[in-house]
Amino acid sequence: MKSSTMNMKNILFGGAMAFSMIATAGNEDRVGSAGASHLLVNPWARSAAFGDAGISSVNGLEATYTNIAGLAFTDKTQIKFNYSNWMGSAGISMNSAGIAQRISETDVIAVSVQSLNYGDIPITTVANPEGNIGFFSPRANIFNVGYARAFSQSIYGGINFKVISSSISNLKSSGMAIDAGIRYVTGERDQIKFGIALKNVGPVMRYKGDGLAQQVDYLSSGFTASLEERSANFEMPSLLSIGGSYDFLLGGPKSKPAIGTTTETSAAQHKLTLALGFTANSFSYDQFRLGLDYGMVGEKVAFNLRGGFVYERNILSVENRSNALVGPTAGFSLDALVGQNKTALGIEYCARFAGIFGIIHTIGATIDLK
């Protein structure tokens, strides 16, 4: 067993080193040249309110976005539904849903889907520049299948497979990507955590469809032919995230939980989590993240208040700012603990301040069976 654990440590360390070389291969000259940018959108309210800093601390289904290794901390079954008014008043809706299920003492699987609906847009042509010939609805979807495992009381890892698609009326693109992550937990009461996650690694994508076809008239013969243009390939917005967190626990010691569960290692009724994170983006500026999460647990209710801040280069320059998803974030969650097993029935909210786009509101509900 000891030899197996050591081998797993070597594998995870080697994989993290290889992943880091891949994810940091980009440079600032490539900013904005990747596609599938909806892969960079966190659909979940609780972790988004944390400034996406919970690379080492976010647990359950929300970890499928932040660091898939955190999925291993699902108690039994978790179901989530979230909605966002993406980019504030832009009229874009983002819906997310998923389920995580523990299948053994050490293994957890999850399935989730995210869908962006851009609303109805009038169809225009050269002959009909004013429209009045119908509407089309652009969409972008992500389908996730994740797996995480607890290798010991300290080491957790996971992998997430994504199917990505985006479409308009006569063009569509689809592809696949992989996320991978690890988490290391230590401390007398497991209050110290470190995490590393590689995201959005996959082959190039391209658009295909009738929208690339052009009608050509040959004057010499009088024939008409359809010629199809080729779209350029585009890469995934791959990135590497590294983070750490510390839990300030108030209360007496408690027995150590079973491997992979989210049961606290302290009888504390209050907990403050401080998290720091760094994201190395291959196709945009690197980002630094700070998150604070204050939690209070009672006999019948649990309450969390969260805040975060995301910093990147040129954040204070309106003209040169390249990303709307920087700056402060805030939110809360409220869970009713019902039944003998303290099943959590909760609601959550997050506000992301997106500059000229206004405030992005994310609301949702969570059912956590224990």
C-alpha positions in Angstrom: 0.0 0.0 0.0 2.8 2.4 0.8 4.6 1.6 -2.4 1.4 2.2 -4.3 0.9 5.6 -2.6 4.5 6.6 -3.4 4.1 5.6 -7.1 0.9 7.6 -7.3 2.7 10.7 -5.8 5.4 10.3 -8.5 2.8 10.0 -11.2 0.9 13.1 -10.1 4.0 15.1 -9.7 5.3 14.1 -13.1 1.9 14.9 -14.6 1.7 18.3 -13.0 5.2 19.2 -14.3 4.3 18.1 -17.8 1.0 19.9 -17.7 2.7 23.1 -16.5 5.0 23.1 -19.5 2.1 22.7 -21.9 -0.1 25.3 -20.2 2.6 28.0 -20.0 3.7 27.6 -23.6 1.8 30.7 -24.6 2.8 34.3 -24.6 1.1 37.7 -24.6 1.4 37.9 -28.4 -1.3 35.3 -28.5 -3.8 37.2 -26.4 -7.3 36.8 -27.9 -6.3 34.2 -30.5 -8.1 31.2 -28.9 -11.7 30.2 -29.4 -14.3 28.5 -27.3 -14.1 31.3 -24.8 -17.2 30.0 -23.0 -14.8 27.4 -21.4 -13.5 30.3 -19.3 -16.9 31.0 -17.7 -17.5 29.7 -14.2 -21.2 28.7 -14.2 -21.5 28.0 -10.4 -22.4 30.8 -7.9 -20.6 29.6 -4.8 -17.1 29.2 -6.3 -17.5 32.3 -8.6 -18.3 34.5 -5.6 -15.0 33.2 -4.1 -13.2 34.8 -7.1 -12.4 31.4 -8.5 -9.7 31.3 -5.9 -10.8 27.9 -4.5 -8.4 25.9 -6.6 -7.5 23.9 -3.5 -10.7 24.2 -1.5 -13.8 24.0 -3.6 -15.7 20.7 -3.1 -18.4 18.8 -4.9 -19.9 19.4 -8.3 -18.6 23.0 -8.5 -15.0 21.6 -8.5 -15.6 20.3 -12.1 -14.9 23.9 -13.2 -12.3 25.1 -10.6 -10.3 21.9 -9.9 -11.8 18.5 -10.7 -9.9 16.9 -7.8 -12.4 18.6 -5.4 -15.1 16.4 -6.8 -13.7 13.6 -4.6 -15.1 15.5 -1.5 -18.7 14.8 -2.5 -20.5 13.2 0.5 -23.1 11.1 -1.4 -25.2 12.8 -4.0 -25.2 16.4 -5.0 -27.6 18.1 -7.5 -27.2 21.7 -8.7 -29.0 24.2 -10.9 -27.7 27.7 -11.6 -28.7 30.6 -13.9 -26.6 33.7 -14.9 -27.6 36.8 -16.8 -24.3 36.6 -18.7 -22.6 40.0 -19.3 -25.2 41.9 -17.4 -27.7 43.6 -19.7 -26.4 41.9 -22.9 -29.5 39.6 -23.0 -27.5 36.4 -22.8 -28.7 33.7 -20.5 -26.5 30.9 -19.1 -28.1 27.8 -17.6 -26.2 25.1 -15.7 -27.2 21.8 -14.2 -25.4 18.7 -12.9 -25.2 15.8 -10.6 -22.3 14.3 -8.6 -22.6 10.7 -7.2 -20.2 8.8 -4.9 -19.9 5.3 -6.2 -17.4 3.9 -3.6 -15.5 5.0 -0.5 -12.9 6.6 -2.7 -14.5 7.3 -6.1 -16.9 10.0 -7.3 -18.4 10.6 -10.8 -20.2 13.7 -12.1 -22.2 14.8 -15.2 -23.0 18.4 -15.9 -24.0 20.7 -18.7 -23.8 24.4 -19.4 -25.7 26.2 -22.1 -25.4 29.8 -23.3 -28.4 31.2 -25.2 -27.8 34.5 -27.0 -31.4 35.2 -27.8 -33.1 35.7 -31.2 -31.2 37.7 -33.8 -32.7 38.9 -37.1 -31.5 37.2 -40.2 -30.0 39.7 -42.7 -28.6 39.1 -46.2 -27.2 41.3 -49.0 -30.7 41.4 -50.6 -32.4 41.9 -47.3 -30.2 44.2 -45.1 -33.2 45.1 -42.9 -34.1 41.6 -42.1 -37.8 40.7 -41.8 -37.0 37.2 -43.1 -36.8 35.4 -39.8 -34.5 34.9 -36.8 -31.7 32.6 -35.6 -30.5 31.8 -32.1 -26.8 31.3 -31.5 -25.9 28.8 -28.8 -22.8 27.5 -27.0 -22.9 24.3 -25.0 -20.5 22.3 -22.8 -21.1 18.7 -21.7 -18.9 17.4 -18.8 -18.2 13.9 -17.5 -15.9 14.0 -14.5 -14.2 11.4 -12.3 -12.3 12.0 -9.0 -10.6 9.7 -6.6 -9.1 9.8 -3.1 -5.8 8.1 -3.2 -5.1 8.6 0.5 -6.1 10.9 3.4 -3.9 13.6 1.8 -3.8 13.1 -2.0 -6.8 13.5 -4.3 -7.0 13.7 -8.1 -9.4 13.8 -10.9 -10.0 14.2 -14.7 -12.9 15.8 -16.6 -13.9 15.2 -20.2 -15.7 18.0 -22.1 -17.6 18.0 -25.3 -17.8 21.6 -26.6 -20.2 23.0 -29.3 -21.2 26.4 -30.6 -23.5 27.3 -33.5 -25.4 30.0 -35.4 -28.0 29.5 -38.1 -25.7 28.0 -40.8 -22.4 27.3 -39.0 -21.3 25.1 -36.2 -18.2 23.9 -34.4 -17.6 21.1 -32.0 -14.6 19.6 -30.2 -13.3 17.9 -27.1 -11.1 18.9 -24.2 -9.7 17.5 -21.0 -9.2 18.9 -17.5 -7.0 17.3 -14.8 -6.3 18.3 -11.2 -4.7 17.2 -8.0 -5.1 18.4 -4.3 -2.9 17.8 -1.3 -4.3 18.2 2.2 -2.3 18.5 5.4 -2.3 20.0 8.8 -3.4 18.7 12.2 -7.1 19.3 11.3 -6.6 19.2 7.5 -6.8 23.0 7.4 -4.0 23.4 4.9 -4.6 22.6 1.2 -2.8 23.0 -2.1 -4.1 22.4 -5.5 -3.1 22.4 -9.2 -5.4 22.2 -12.2 -4.8 22.0 -15.9 -7.8 23.0 -18.0 -9.1 23.0 -21.6 -6.4 20.9 -23.3 -7.6 19.5 -26.6 -7.3 19.5 -30.4 -8.0 22.5 -32.5 -11.5 23.3 -33.6 -13.0 24.9 -36.7 -16.4 26.0 -38.0 -18.2 24.2 -40.8 -21.5 24.5 -42.5 -23.5 26.1 -45.4 -22.6 29.6 -44.2 -19.1 29.1 -45.8 -20.6 28.3 -49.2 -20.7 31.0 -52.0 -22.6 31.0 -55.2 -20.3 31.7 -58.3 -21.6 32.4 -61.8 -19.4 31.4 -64.7 -20.1 34.0 -67.5 -18.4 32.0 -70.2 -20.6 28.9 -69.7 -23.6 30.3 -67.9 -23.3 27.7 -65.2 -23.7 28.4 -61.4 -21.5 26.6 -58.9 -21.2 26.5 -55.1 -17.7 27.0 -53.7 -17.0 26.3 -50.0 -14.5 28.4 -48.2 -12.4 26.9 -45.4 -12.4 28.5 -41.9 -9.3 28.9 -39.9 -8.6 26.5 -37.1 -8.6 27.9 -33.5 -7.1 26.5 -30.3 -8.6 25.9 -26.9 -8.0 28.5 -24.2 -5.8 26.2 -22.1 -4.6 27.4 -18.7 -2.8 26.2 -15.6 -4.1 27.2 -12.1 -2.2 26.8 -8.8 -3.6 27.7 -5.4 -3.5 27.2 -1.7 -5.9 27.8 1.2 -6.0 27.8 5.0 -9.0 27.2 7.2 -9.2 29.1 10.4 -11.3 26.8 12.5 -12.9 27.8 15.8 -13.9 24.8 18.0 -12.7 21.6 19.6 -11.2 18.7 17.7 -13.3 16.1 16.1 -12.6 12.6 14.7 -11.0 12.5 11.3 -13.5 12.0 8.5 -13.6 9.1 6.0 -11.5 9.4 2.9 -13.0 11.9 0.4 -16.0 13.2 2.5 -16.6 16.8 3.2 -17.2 16.3 6.9 -15.3 19.0 8.8 -12.3 18.0 10.9 -13.3 20.4 13.6 -16.5 20.8 15.7 -16.3 24.5 14.8 -19.5 26.4 14.3 -17.5 29.1 12.5 -14.9 28.8 9.8 -13.0 31.4 7.8 -11.2 30.2 4.6 -8.5 32.3 3.0 -7.5 31.2 -0.5 -4.9 32.5 -2.9 -4.6 31.4 -6.6 -2.6 32.1 -9.7 -3.8 31.3 -13.3 -1.3 31.1 -16.2 -3.3 31.6 -19.3 -1.9 30.6 -22.7 -4.0 33.1 -24.6 -4.6 36.0 -22.2 -2.9 37.8 -19.4 -2.1 35.9 -16.2 -4.3 36.4 -13.2 -3.9 36.5 -9.4 -6.9 35.6 -7.2 -7.8 36.2 -3.6 -10.8 34.6 -1.9 -12.5 34.8 1.6 -15.2 32.5 2.7 -16.9 32.8 6.1 -19.1 29.9 7.2 -21.4 29.4 10.1 -23.1 26.1 10.8 -26.0 25.6 13.3 -28.2 22.7 14.1 -30.7 23.4 11.3 -29.0 25.9 9.0 -25.6 26.7 7.4 -24.7 30.2 6.1 -21.7 31.2 4.0 -20.6 34.7 3.0 -18.0 34.9 0.2 -15.9 37.5 -1.5 -13.0 37.6 -3.9 -10.9 39.7 -6.1 -9.2 38.9 -9.5 -6.3 40.9 -10.7 -4.6 41.0 -14.0 -2.5 43.4 -16.0 -4.2 46.7 -17.1 -7.1 46.1 -14.7 -7.4 49.8 -13.9 -7.2 51.0 -17.6 -10.6 51.1 -19.2 -9.1 51.4 -22.7 -6.5 48.6 -22.3 -8.5 46.2 -20.1 -8.8 42.9 -22.0 -11.1 40.9 -19.7 -14.4 41.8 -18.1 -14.1 39.0 -15.6 -11.7 40.8 -13.3 -12.1 42.8 -10.1 -14.4 42.1 -7.1 -16.8 39.3 -6.6 -19.3 38.6 -3.8 -22.0 36.3 -2.8 -23.6 34.1 -0.2 -25.3 30.7 0.3 -27.9 29.5 2.7 -28.5 25.8 3.4 -31.3 24.2 5.4 -30.1 21.0 7.2 -32.9 18.6 7.3 -33.3 15.0 8.5 -31.1 12.8 10.7 -28.4 12.9 8.0 -28.4 16.7 7.8 -29.3 16.8 4.1 -28.6 20.3 2.8 -31.2 22.1 0.7 -29.6 25.4 -0.3 -29.8 28.5 -2.4 -26.8 30.5 -3.6 -26.1 33.9 -5.1 -23.1 35.6 -6.7 -22.4 39.0 -8.1 -19.5 39.6 -10.6 -18.7 43.2 -11.4 -18.0 43.2 -15.2 -17.1 46.8 -15.9 -19.1 48.4 -18.7 -21.2 45.2 -18.9 -22.6 45.9 -15.4 -23.2 43.2 -12.8 -23.4 39.5 -13.7 -25.9 37.9 -11.3 -25.8 34.1 -10.7 -28.5 32.4 -8.7 -29.1 28.7 -8.1 -30.1 25.8 -5.9 -28.3 22.9 -4.4 -29.4 19.5 -3.0 -26.7 17.7 -1.1 -27.6 14.3 0.2 -25.4 12.8 2.9 
